[in-house]
Amino acid sequence: MNAYIYIENGTFLKAKAFGVHGEWAGEMVFNTSMSGYEEIISDPSYAGQFIVFTMPEIGIVGANDDDMESVRIHASGAFMRNYSKTYSNHRAQKSLAKLFEEQGKFGVYDIDTRYLTKMLRNEGALMAYVSTQIDDKDELARRLSAAGSIASTNHVARVSAKDEYTHKSAAWDMRTKSYKPLKSIGKKVAVIDYGVKRNILNELCEVGLEVTVYPHDIRASELIDKFKNSEIHGVFLSNGPGEPKMLTDEIAQIKELIKARVPMFGICLGHQLLSNAFGYPTYKLKFGQHGANHPVQNLITGAVEITTQNHNYNVPENIAEVAEITHRNLFDGTIEGVRYKDYPVFSVQHHPEASGGPSESKYIFAEFVEIL
């Protein structure tokens, strides 16, 4: 089927689509990963966004339930140069098109993703409206205008769990072709779900932590009571979508946890929310960092790690007033990790759970155990 794309800078394009008929608005960002497309499209942090894959061939390994980072595709959709209808992988259960059909979404292909990537690199992230049914440029422009920006929508409330639950599976075991069971070390953590990836929960269990996941609006008082009663030993602040500064209530709850000196570890959005809670507002990057091949230097050890990234916002340089900067991005020099000076709290911007992507930063989960 045809797809018609209107971008906020006035660009109008025609391409092909697979999945289901429909229309969607979203912010376009490009992702430089060479693999892991299923993990990427099912990452809740992409809620409200169209993913432009710089990897030209997408769909070649199909899809399977085990590689999903959440139960559904949260991204508005995906753009790819070529979609491979034929897939071949011993773990594949279905085609990517079948997954999109089941999820009620569509993917856009037969489009010049190099052109789109250069546009986003030069102009920054752009809103777009895509439809498989409306081919009128002016009507698409009108609908895009009515859709609003990603910064004005609380996507966290949409992707977060509605009820608390426990997670008991650890990392994937290639020998058994299944997730390993939790081997507890007796430490319990509360995960605040702003849009958590399943593999983050797996890696917390992999280092022996017992994990209970709570909705994004959990009250700090409840967690503080559990901490004082040794029902939990720390709090993990998850990744998630959207503008961190609009999450005023979540920031207020984190401030209370900081005051109570609850040990905390944050990844991505959790990292940004901590910065805001300490009084250092985050800012938006021009086109963000999205991919699985981004070099980050550990300033403590000097080692350079190849990391997975997915963020549009970053913490400011003056956070050094209250935190030691532990990691930096070698592409643009931005802050990738901090450890707060007077509190048992640390965070990273990149994704040490590495799904999909390299596993060089997984030691960070063990550092959380040391703090606990």
C-alpha positions in Angstrom: 0.0 0.0 0.0 1.0 3.6 -0.5 2.2 5.9 2.3 2.0 9.7 2.2 4.3 11.7 4.4 4.2 15.4 5.4 7.1 16.8 7.4 6.8 20.0 9.4 9.4 21.8 7.2 7.0 21.4 4.2 8.5 18.3 2.7 5.9 16.0 1.1 6.9 12.4 0.1 5.3 9.3 -1.2 6.5 5.8 -0.3 5.2 2.2 0.3 4.0 0.7 3.6 3.3 -2.6 5.2 1.3 -3.6 8.2 -2.2 -2.0 8.6 -3.9 1.0 7.0 -3.9 4.1 9.2 -2.4 7.4 10.0 -0.1 8.6 12.7 1.8 11.7 13.9 5.3 11.5 15.4 8.7 13.1 15.8 11.2 11.7 13.3 14.6 10.6 14.7 17.3 8.5 13.0 18.8 5.4 14.5 22.3 4.2 13.5 22.0 0.6 14.8 23.1 -2.2 12.4 20.9 -4.8 14.1 18.2 -5.1 16.8 15.3 -3.5 14.9 12.7 -5.5 16.9 14.1 -4.4 20.2 14.2 -0.8 19.0 10.6 -0.6 17.7 9.3 -2.2 20.9 11.3 0.1 23.2 8.7 2.3 25.1 11.1 5.3 25.0 10.2 5.7 21.3 6.6 6.4 22.1 5.5 9.4 19.9 8.4 9.0 17.5 9.0 7.7 13.9 12.3 5.8 13.8 14.3 6.3 10.6 16.7 3.4 10.3 20.1 4.2 8.7 20.6 0.5 8.2 19.2 0.0 4.7 18.0 -3.6 5.0 15.3 -4.2 7.6 13.2 -7.3 8.2 15.8 -9.9 7.3 15.7 -11.8 10.6 11.9 -11.6 11.1 10.5 -11.2 14.6 10.0 -13.3 17.7 8.3 -12.8 21.1 11.5 -13.2 23.1 13.2 -10.1 21.6 10.3 -7.7 22.4 11.3 -5.1 24.9 7.7 -4.6 25.9 4.3 -6.2 25.0 3.7 -3.8 22.1 5.2 -1.4 19.6 5.1 2.0 21.2 6.8 3.9 18.3 4.5 5.8 15.9 6.1 3.8 13.1 9.4 3.1 11.3 11.0 4.3 8.1 13.4 2.0 6.1 15.1 2.0 2.7 14.2 -1.6 1.9 11.9 -4.0 3.7 12.8 -7.6 3.2 9.6 -9.7 3.0 11.7 -12.8 3.1 13.2 -13.5 6.5 15.6 -16.2 7.7 16.6 -16.9 11.3 16.4 -20.0 13.5 14.6 -17.9 16.2 12.1 -16.2 13.9 8.4 -16.8 14.6 6.9 -14.4 12.1 7.7 -11.7 9.6 8.2 -8.1 10.7 5.0 -7.2 8.6 3.0 -9.8 10.6 4.2 -8.2 13.8 3.1 -4.8 12.6 -0.3 -6.2 11.6 -0.7 -7.8 15.1 0.2 -4.5 16.7 -2.0 -2.3 14.5 0.9 -0.3 13.2 2.6 0.3 9.8 6.1 0.6 8.6 7.2 2.8 5.7 9.7 1.6 3.1 11.0 2.3 -0.4 12.1 5.8 0.8 15.5 7.5 0.7 16.5 7.2 4.4 19.9 8.8 3.7 18.0 11.9 2.5 15.8 11.9 5.7 18.8 11.3 8.0 20.7 14.3 6.4 17.6 16.4 6.9 17.3 15.5 10.5 21.0 16.0 11.1 20.9 19.5 9.6 17.5 20.7 10.8 17.1 18.6 14.0 14.2 16.3 15.0 11.1 17.1 13.0 7.4 16.2 13.4 5.8 14.3 10.6 2.3 13.0 9.7 2.0 9.7 7.8 -1.1 8.2 6.3 -1.8 5.2 4.1 -5.2 6.7 3.1 -4.9 10.5 2.7 -2.8 11.7 -0.2 -3.6 15.5 0.0 -0.6 17.5 1.2 -2.6 20.3 2.7 -4.9 18.0 4.7 -1.8 16.1 6.1 -0.3 19.5 7.0 -3.5 20.4 8.8 -3.6 17.2 10.7 0.0 17.5 11.7 -0.7 21.0 13.1 -3.6 19.6 15.1 -1.5 16.8 16.5 0.8 19.0 18.7 4.4 18.3 19.6 5.9 15.4 21.5 6.9 17.7 24.3 3.2 18.5 25.0 2.1 14.9 25.5 2.7 12.8 28.6 3.7 9.6 26.9 5.0 8.2 30.2 1.5 7.9 31.5 0.6 5.9 28.4 3.5 3.4 28.5 3.9 2.8 32.2 2.5 -0.3 33.9 -0.9 0.3 35.6 -0.3 -2.1 38.4 2.8 -3.3 40.3 4.3 -6.7 39.4 7.4 -8.8 40.1 10.0 -9.7 37.5 12.0 -12.9 37.9 13.8 -13.7 34.7 17.5 -12.8 34.1 19.6 -12.5 31.0 19.1 -14.6 27.8 21.0 -17.9 27.8 22.0 -18.9 24.2 22.7 -22.5 25.4 19.1 -23.1 26.6 17.6 -20.5 24.3 15.6 -19.1 27.2 15.9 -16.4 29.9 17.8 -17.6 33.0 16.0 -17.7 36.3 16.7 -15.2 39.1 19.4 -16.2 41.6 18.7 -13.8 44.4 21.4 -12.2 46.6 18.8 -11.1 49.1 18.6 -7.5 47.9 15.3 -6.0 46.7 14.8 -3.0 44.4 11.7 -1.0 43.4 11.7 -0.1 39.7 9.7 3.0 38.9 8.3 2.3 35.4 8.5 5.4 33.2 8.6 3.0 30.1 11.1 0.3 31.2 12.7 -2.1 28.8 12.4 -5.7 29.6 16.1 -6.3 29.3 16.8 -3.7 32.0 14.7 -5.8 34.3 16.6 -8.9 33.1 19.9 -7.3 33.9 18.8 -6.2 37.4 17.9 -9.9 38.0 21.1 -11.1 36.4 23.1 -9.4 39.2 20.8 -11.1 41.8 18.4 -8.3 42.6 14.8 -9.1 43.4 12.7 -6.7 41.3 9.2 -5.3 41.8 8.0 -2.8 39.2 5.7 0.1 40.2 3.7 2.5 38.0 5.1 5.9 37.2 2.9 7.7 39.8 3.9 5.6 42.8 4.2 7.9 45.9 7.6 8.4 47.4 6.2 8.0 50.9 5.2 4.4 50.1 8.7 3.6 48.8 10.4 5.4 51.7 8.3 3.3 54.2 9.3 0.1 52.4 13.0 1.3 52.5 12.8 2.0 56.3 11.2 -1.4 56.9 13.9 -3.1 54.7 11.2 -4.3 52.3 13.3 -2.7 49.6 17.0 -1.7 49.6 17.0 0.8 46.7 15.1 2.3 43.8 15.7 2.1 40.1 14.5 4.9 37.8 13.8 3.6 34.3 14.1 4.9 30.8 11.0 6.3 29.1 9.7 8.7 26.4 9.2 12.4 26.1 10.2 15.7 27.7 11.5 15.1 31.2 10.7 18.6 32.6 7.0 18.1 32.0 7.0 15.2 34.5 6.7 17.6 37.5 5.0 15.1 39.9 7.5 12.4 39.1 10.3 14.9 39.8 8.7 15.9 43.1 8.5 12.3 44.2 12.2 11.7 43.3 13.1 14.8 45.4 11.5 13.1 48.4 13.5 9.9 47.8 16.7 12.0 47.6 15.9 13.7 50.9 15.3 10.2 52.5 18.7 9.1 51.2 17.3 6.1 49.4 20.0 4.5 47.1 19.0 5.2 43.5 20.2 4.3 40.0 18.7 5.8 36.9 19.1 5.1 33.2 18.2 7.5 30.3 14.9 9.3 31.4 15.7 8.2 35.0 19.1 9.9 34.6 17.4 13.1 33.3 14.7 13.1 36.0 17.4 12.9 38.7 19.1 15.9 37.2 15.9 17.9 37.3 15.2 16.7 40.9 18.6 18.0 42.0 17.8 21.4 40.5 19.6 21.1 37.1 17.1 21.4 34.3 17.7 19.2 31.2 17.9 20.5 27.7 17.0 19.1 24.2 19.7 18.0 21.8 19.4 19.0 18.1 18.7 15.5 16.8 19.5 13.3 19.8 21.6 10.1 20.1 20.0 6.9 18.8 21.9 3.8 17.9 24.1 0.9 19.2 27.5 2.1 18.0 28.1 5.2 20.1 31.5 5.6 21.9 31.4 6.6 25.5 34.5 7.2 27.7 34.4 6.0 31.3 36.3 8.9 33.0 37.1 6.9 36.1 38.9 4.0 34.3 39.7 5.7 31.0 38.1 2.9 29.0 36.1 3.6 25.9 32.9 1.6 25.6 30.7 1.2 22.6 27.2 1.8 23.8 23.5 1.7 23.0 21.8 5.1 23.0 18.3 6.5 22.7 17.7 10.0 24.0 16.8 13.5 22.8 17.5 15.3 26.1 20.6 15.7 28.2 21.8 16.9 31.6 23.6 20.3 31.8 27.3 20.8 32.4 26.8 22.7 35.6 25.6 19.5 37.3 29.3 19.1 38.1 28.5 21.4 41.1 26.7 18.5 42.8 27.9 15.4 41.0 31.1 13.8 39.7 30.9 13.3 35.9 31.7 9.7 35.3 31.1 9.2 31.5 31.2 11.3 28.4 29.9 10.8 24.8 32.9 10.9 22.4 30.6 12.0 19.5 29.5 15.3 20.9 31.2 15.5 24.4 27.9 15.5 26.3 27.5 14.0 29.7 26.7 10.3 29.8 27.0 9.4 33.5 27.2 11.1 36.9 27.6 10.0 40.6 26.1 12.5 43.1 28.7 13.7 45.7 26.7 13.6 48.9 24.1 10.9 48.2 24.0 7.1 47.3 22.7 8.0 43.8 24.2 7.6 40.3 22.9 7.5 36.8 23.8 7.0 33.1 22.4 8.4 29.9 23.3 5.4 27.7 21.8 1.9 28.0 24.1 -0.6 29.7 21.5 -3.4 29.2 22.5 -3.2 25.5 19.3 -4.5 23.8 20.0 -4.5 21.0 23.7 -3.6 21.0 27.1 -4.2 22.6 27.4 -5.4 26.2 30.5 -3.4 27.3 28.6 -1.3 29.9 26.8 -4.1 31.8 29.2 -3.7 34.7 27.1 -0.7 35.7 24.4 -3.0 37.1 27.0 -4.5 39.4 27.9 -1.0 40.6 24.3 -0.6 41.8 24.7 -3.8 43.8 27.8 -2.3 45.5 25.8 0.8 46.5 23.0 -1.3 47.9 
